[in-house]
Amino acid sequence: MNRKRKNRYKQLREIRRERDYQSGVLQYANRPYTFRSARVNWENGKAIPVYVTTTQFIKKHNITI
């Protein structure tokens, strides 16, 4: 991998980890406990959690790569 692509990969990996932490999928030992988002979709009487994509997370937090 060339240097530019490798740096972009590292940035996106960090963004995905932060997104997962804030959505409650990932938990770190040195951070307070997080709970899953309160947003839930209902399909056929079953609750389906709403997941945020990486692109949506980047736009919401105004992150530049």
Secondary structure as UniProt FT lines:
FT   HELIX           3..23
FT   TURN            29..30
FT   STRAND          40..43
FT   TURN            44..45
FT   STRAND          46..49
FT   HELIX           54..60
FT   TURN            61..62
//
